[in-house]
Amino acid sequence: MKIFIHVNALTGGGAEQVVALWATEFAKLNHDVTVIIRNDGRPITYVTSDDVRVIRIGPDKGNKVSKYICRLREARRLMKEMRPDVIIGVLNNATIEAYLASRGLGIPVINTEHNTFDRPASAKMPLSLKIKKFLINRLYSHVTVLTTADKDIAAKFLKRLSLMPNPLAFEPLSTPEIIDSKEKIVLAVGRIDVWHYKGFDLLIEAWAKSQHPGWRLKIMGGGHEQSFDYLKGIARRYGVENSIEFTGYTTKPLKDYQSASIFVLSSRYEGFGLVLIEAMSQGCACISADHKGRQREIQQDAGIIVDTENAEQIADAITLLVNDDKLRRELQEKAVERSKEYLPHKIAARWDAIFREVIK
């Protein structure tokens, strides 16, 4: 089967990482896989297997309109030449481009949603995104969502719909020695520029409220200097700046997960939380702020669930895990086992079921 995957880039984002995992796994199943990305100068940080083509389209210079038109033309030319059996779009804008480029060619287009269909009052969904999710999604041959909570919402207006969780990028721990060697580190991961969405302000407040003698909080993620300065200012205000480390963005976070004993997902809302299953796979005892059942579905009993936007509950959970070695170890072991449900070959098998439904 010939599969095209359209995505903006293979650089630094969770959805882009998922594309690399899909593409590699599809190639293992002997599919002919091509990933189409924008020719905008961004480096490729998520590498696919050698059996996957990666093609950049569009000019690297010009105004937005001319670049958009060029991308559509180049995408359509590739579709005509290579005749893919199916096109997977990743994130709404890339899927819209793929849909427009493929009109009249009879190629089914699948949109993959990577964030929630509802948001809290503190982070309202913009009208443009509502249009893409609740109207434009009806144009596609199929739509995938990450959790049952979003499937229940989307099913009210979409008929061709499937649940498709994200795949795990890391091999789950196979030996207990790494858990034995973990340090007194509480880890959080996410883009610093979207600190409100990721709830890092709440996490710093919770850190100040919790009891953690000898422990450090490590917040890992890239962003602009003013974002770091803002969060560091919160830490100073609470008097915990000396026990918090901002490490910046890294393309190789595996050792950070392996060294951390506890992981906190403090997001105000989260469609899935790819970093959550990554942390689980490396034996972190996890604390997750649950956005209407989504993180509970992923984590189940392999961690502690707290309410969103609740610094007190996060603080209590941190204190509990810091002080209870037995519980922490139990949750670390459960997390590794639970993460195995998201191994790439299991997710690829779910994709094959969708392909059979869409390609008739």
C-alpha positions as CSV (number, residue, x, y, z in Angstrom):
1,M,0.0,0.0,0.0
2,K,1.2,3.5,-0.8
3,I,0.8,5.9,2.1
4,F,1.4,9.7,2.0
5,I,1.7,11.5,5.4
6,H,1.4,15.3,5.2
7,V,2.8,17.3,8.1
8,N,4.3,20.7,8.5
9,A,7.7,19.6,9.7
10,L,9.6,16.8,11.5
11,T,11.0,19.3,14.1
12,G,10.5,19.4,17.8
13,G,6.7,18.8,18.3
14,G,4.8,15.8,19.7
15,A,2.7,15.3,16.6
16,E,5.8,15.4,14.4
17,Q,7.5,12.7,16.6
18,V,4.4,10.6,16.1
19,V,4.7,10.9,12.3
20,A,8.2,9.5,12.4
21,L,7.1,6.6,14.5
22,W,4.1,5.9,12.3
23,A,6.2,6.1,9.1
24,T,8.9,3.8,10.4
25,E,6.3,1.2,11.6
26,F,4.3,1.3,8.4
27,A,7.5,0.7,6.4
28,K,8.2,-2.4,8.6
29,L,4.9,-3.7,7.5
30,N,6.1,-3.3,3.8
31,H,4.0,-0.3,3.0
32,D,5.4,2.3,0.6
33,V,5.6,5.4,2.8
34,T,6.3,9.1,1.8
35,V,6.3,11.9,4.3
36,I,5.6,15.4,2.8
37,I,6.9,18.4,4.8
38,R,7.2,22.1,4.1
39,N,10.4,23.4,2.6
40,D,10.8,26.2,5.3
41,G,14.3,25.6,6.5
42,R,13.5,23.8,9.7
43,P,15.8,20.9,10.4
44,I,14.6,17.3,10.7
45,T,15.0,16.2,14.3
46,Y,12.7,13.2,14.2
47,V,14.3,10.7,11.9
48,T,12.4,8.0,10.1
49,S,13.8,4.7,8.8
50,D,15.8,4.5,5.6
51,D,12.8,2.9,3.9
52,V,10.7,6.1,4.3
53,R,10.9,8.9,1.7
54,V,10.9,12.5,3.1
55,I,10.1,15.1,0.5
56,R,10.1,18.9,1.1
57,I,7.7,20.9,-1.0
58,G,7.2,24.6,-1.7
59,P,9.7,27.5,-2.0
60,D,11.7,28.7,1.0
61,K,11.1,32.3,0.0
62,G,8.2,34.5,-1.0
63,N,5.0,35.7,0.6
64,K,2.5,33.4,2.4
65,V,0.1,33.2,-0.5
66,S,2.7,32.3,-3.2
67,K,4.3,29.7,-0.9
68,Y,0.9,28.2,-0.2
69,I,-0.1,27.9,-3.9
70,C,3.3,26.4,-4.7
71,R,2.9,23.8,-2.0
72,L,-0.5,22.8,-3.3
73,R,0.8,22.5,-6.8
74,E,3.8,20.4,-5.8
75,A,1.7,18.2,-3.5
76,R,-0.8,17.6,-6.4
77,R,2.0,16.8,-8.8
78,L,3.4,14.2,-6.4
79,M,0.0,12.7,-5.9
80,K,-0.5,12.3,-9.6
81,E,2.9,10.8,-10.2
82,M,3.0,8.4,-7.2
83,R,-0.7,7.7,-6.8
84,P,-0.9,7.0,-3.0
85,D,-3.7,4.7,-1.8
86,V,-4.3,7.0,1.2
87,I,-3.2,10.3,2.6
88,I,-2.8,11.0,6.3
89,G,-2.9,14.6,7.4
90,V,-1.3,15.6,10.7
91,L,-2.7,18.7,12.4
92,N,-5.5,20.7,10.7
93,N,-3.6,23.0,8.5
94,A,-1.5,20.3,6.8
95,T,-4.6,18.2,6.3
96,I,-6.5,21.0,4.7
97,E,-3.6,21.5,2.2
98,A,-3.5,17.8,1.5
99,Y,-7.3,17.8,0.9
100,L,-7.2,20.7,-1.5
101,A,-4.3,19.3,-3.4
102,S,-6.0,15.9,-3.8
103,R,-9.4,17.1,-5.1
104,G,-10.6,15.1,-8.0
105,L,-8.0,12.4,-7.7
106,G,-10.1,9.9,-5.7
107,I,-7.6,9.5,-2.9
108,P,-9.1,9.2,0.6
109,V,-7.8,11.8,3.1
110,I,-7.6,11.0,6.9
111,N,-7.3,13.8,9.4
112,T,-5.5,13.0,12.6
113,E,-6.6,15.2,15.5
114,H,-3.9,15.8,18.1
115,N,-5.6,18.0,20.7
116,T,-8.9,18.2,22.6
117,F,-12.3,18.9,21.3
118,D,-13.1,20.9,24.4
119,R,-11.2,23.3,26.6
120,P,-11.6,24.8,30.1
121,A,-12.9,28.4,30.5
122,S,-9.4,29.6,31.3
123,A,-8.2,28.6,27.8
124,K,-11.1,29.0,25.4
125,M,-10.9,27.5,21.9
126,P,-10.5,30.1,19.1
127,L,-13.3,30.3,16.5
128,S,-10.9,29.3,13.7
129,L,-10.1,26.0,15.5
130,K,-13.7,25.3,16.2
131,I,-14.4,25.7,12.4
132,K,-11.7,23.2,11.6
133,K,-12.7,20.7,14.2
134,F,-16.5,20.8,14.0
135,L,-17.1,21.7,10.3
136,I,-14.0,21.1,8.1
137,N,-13.5,17.6,9.6
138,R,-16.7,16.6,7.9
139,L,-15.0,16.8,4.5
140,Y,-12.5,14.1,5.1
141,S,-12.8,10.3,4.5
142,H,-12.0,9.6,8.1
143,V,-10.9,11.3,11.3
144,T,-8.9,9.9,14.2
145,V,-8.9,11.2,17.8
146,L,-6.7,10.4,20.7
147,T,-9.0,9.4,23.6
148,T,-12.5,8.1,24.3
149,A,-13.5,11.5,25.7
150,D,-12.8,13.2,22.4
151,K,-14.4,10.4,20.4
152,D,-17.6,10.8,22.4
153,I,-17.7,14.5,21.5
154,A,-16.7,14.1,17.8
155,A,-19.2,11.2,17.3
156,K,-22.0,13.8,17.6
157,F,-21.1,15.3,14.3
158,L,-18.7,12.8,12.5
159,K,-19.7,9.4,11.2
160,R,-16.3,8.2,10.0
161,L,-14.3,8.3,13.2
162,S,-11.8,6.1,15.0
163,L,-9.9,6.1,18.3
164,M,-6.1,6.3,17.7
165,P,-3.8,6.9,20.7
166,N,-0.3,8.1,20.2
167,P,2.6,5.5,19.9
168,L,5.4,5.3,22.4
169,A,8.8,6.5,21.2
170,F,10.9,4.6,23.8
171,E,11.4,1.0,24.6
172,P,9.9,0.4,28.1
173,L,12.4,-0.5,30.8
174,S,13.2,-4.2,30.9
175,T,15.4,-4.3,34.0
176,P,14.7,-3.0,37.5
177,E,18.2,-1.7,37.9
178,I,17.4,1.7,36.3
179,I,14.5,2.2,38.8
180,D,16.9,1.3,41.6
181,S,19.3,4.0,40.5
182,K,16.8,6.9,40.1
183,E,17.6,10.2,41.6
184,K,15.5,12.6,43.8
185,I,14.1,14.4,40.8
186,V,10.6,15.4,40.0
187,L,10.3,16.0,36.2
188,A,8.0,18.0,34.0
189,V,8.2,18.3,30.2
190,G,6.7,20.8,27.8
191,R,7.2,23.9,25.8
192,I,7.9,26.8,28.1
193,D,6.2,29.4,25.8
194,V,2.9,27.6,26.4
195,W,3.4,27.5,30.2
196,H,-0.2,28.4,30.9
197,Y,-1.5,25.5,28.8
198,K,1.1,23.2,30.4
199,G,0.3,24.5,33.9
200,F,3.9,25.2,34.9
201,D,2.8,28.1,37.0
202,L,0.6,25.7,39.0
203,L,3.4,23.2,39.2
204,I,5.8,25.8,40.7
205,E,3.1,26.8,43.2
206,A,2.5,23.1,44.1
207,W,6.3,22.6,44.5
208,A,6.3,25.5,47.0
209,K,3.4,23.9,48.9
210,S,4.8,20.4,49.0
211,Q,7.3,18.8,51.3
212,H,10.4,17.7,49.3
213,P,13.7,18.0,51.4
214,G,16.7,17.0,49.2
215,W,14.6,16.8,46.0
216,R,14.8,18.9,42.8
217,L,12.1,19.9,40.3
218,K,13.3,19.8,36.7
219,I,11.2,21.5,34.0
220,M,12.4,20.5,30.6
221,G,11.4,22.3,27.4
222,G,12.4,25.1,25.0
223,G,11.0,28.6,24.7
224,H,11.9,32.3,24.6
225,E,13.8,34.0,27.3
226,Q,10.8,36.0,28.5
227,S,8.9,32.8,29.2
228,F,11.7,31.4,31.2
229,D,12.1,34.7,33.1
230,Y,8.4,34.8,33.9
231,L,8.4,31.3,35.4
232,K,11.7,31.9,37.2
233,G,10.0,35.0,38.7
234,I,7.2,32.9,40.1
235,A,9.8,30.5,41.6
236,R,11.5,33.5,43.3
237,R,8.2,34.8,44.6
238,Y,7.5,31.4,46.3
239,G,11.1,31.1,47.5
240,V,11.9,27.9,45.7
241,E,14.2,29.1,42.9
242,N,17.1,27.2,44.2
243,S,15.4,23.8,44.0
244,I,14.0,24.3,40.4
245,E,16.1,23.7,37.3
246,F,15.0,24.8,33.8
247,T,17.0,22.6,31.4
248,G,15.8,23.8,28.0
249,Y,14.9,21.7,25.0
250,T,16.7,18.5,24.2
251,T,16.4,16.0,21.3
252,K,17.5,13.2,23.6
253,P,15.4,13.2,26.8
254,L,15.7,9.5,27.5
255,K,18.3,9.9,30.3
256,D,16.2,12.6,31.9
257,Y,13.2,10.3,32.1
258,Q,15.4,7.5,33.5
259,S,17.0,9.6,36.2
260,A,13.7,11.1,37.4
261,S,11.7,9.3,40.1
262,I,8.5,11.3,39.7
263,F,6.9,12.8,36.7
264,V,4.1,15.5,36.8
265,L,1.7,16.4,34.0
266,S,0.2,19.6,35.3
267,S,-1.6,20.8,32.1
268,R,-4.8,22.8,32.3
269,Y,-6.0,20.7,29.4
270,E,-4.3,18.0,27.3
271,G,-5.5,15.9,24.4
272,F,-3.3,13.0,25.3
273,G,0.1,13.8,26.8
274,L,2.8,12.0,24.8
275,V,5.3,12.9,27.5
276,L,3.1,11.0,30.0
277,I,3.6,7.6,28.3
278,E,7.3,8.4,27.7
279,A,7.7,9.0,31.5
280,M,5.7,5.9,32.3
281,S,7.9,3.8,30.0
282,Q,11.0,4.8,31.9
283,G,9.7,4.0,35.3
284,C,8.6,7.3,36.6
285,A,5.8,7.4,39.3
286,C,3.4,9.7,37.5
287,I,1.0,12.5,38.7
288,S,-1.4,13.6,36.1
289,A,-3.9,16.4,36.0
290,D,-6.9,14.7,34.3
291,H,-8.7,16.7,31.7
292,K,-12.2,15.1,31.7
293,G,-11.0,11.5,31.8
294,R,-8.3,11.7,29.1
295,Q,-5.3,11.1,31.3
296,R,-7.1,8.7,33.5
297,E,-7.8,6.6,30.4
298,I,-4.1,6.5,29.6
299,Q,-2.6,6.1,33.0
300,Q,-5.3,4.1,34.7
301,D,-4.1,2.8,38.1
302,A,-0.4,3.3,37.2
303,G,-0.1,6.7,38.9
304,I,-2.0,9.4,40.8
305,I,-4.8,11.4,39.2
306,V,-5.5,15.0,40.3
307,D,-7.9,17.6,39.2
308,T,-6.8,20.2,36.6
309,E,-5.9,23.7,37.9
310,N,-5.5,22.4,41.4
311,A,-2.1,23.2,42.9
312,E,-3.1,21.9,46.3
313,Q,-3.7,18.4,44.9
314,I,-0.5,18.4,43.0
315,A,1.4,19.4,46.1
316,D,-0.2,16.6,48.2
317,A,0.6,14.0,45.5
318,I,4.2,15.2,45.3
319,T,4.5,15.0,49.1
320,L,3.0,11.5,49.2
321,L,5.3,10.1,46.6
322,V,8.4,11.8,48.0
323,N,7.8,10.3,51.4
324,D,6.3,6.9,50.5
325,D,9.1,4.8,49.0
326,K,7.0,1.7,48.7
327,L,4.1,3.4,46.9
328,R,6.5,5.2,44.6
329,R,8.2,1.9,43.6
330,E,4.8,0.2,43.1
331,L,3.6,3.0,40.7
332,Q,7.0,3.0,38.9
333,E,6.6,-0.7,38.1
334,K,3.0,-0.4,37.1
335,A,3.8,2.6,34.8
336,V,6.3,0.6,32.8
337,E,3.8,-2.2,32.3
338,R,1.0,0.1,31.3
339,S,3.1,1.9,28.8
340,K,3.5,-1.3,26.8
341,E,-0.1,-0.8,25.5
342,Y,1.3,2.1,23.4
343,L,4.1,0.3,21.6
344,P,4.3,1.3,17.9
345,H,3.5,-2.1,16.5
346,K,0.2,-2.2,18.4
347,I,-0.7,1.3,17.1
348,A,0.2,0.3,13.6
349,A,-2.1,-2.7,13.8
350,R,-5.0,-0.3,14.6
351,W,-4.1,1.8,11.6
352,D,-4.3,-1.2,9.3
353,A,-8.0,-1.7,10.4
354,I,-8.7,2.0,9.4
355,F,-6.9,1.5,6.0
356,R,-9.1,-1.5,5.2
357,E,-12.2,0.6,6.0
358,V,-11.2,3.7,4.0
359,I,-9.7,2.0,1.0
360,K,-12.5,0.1,-0.7
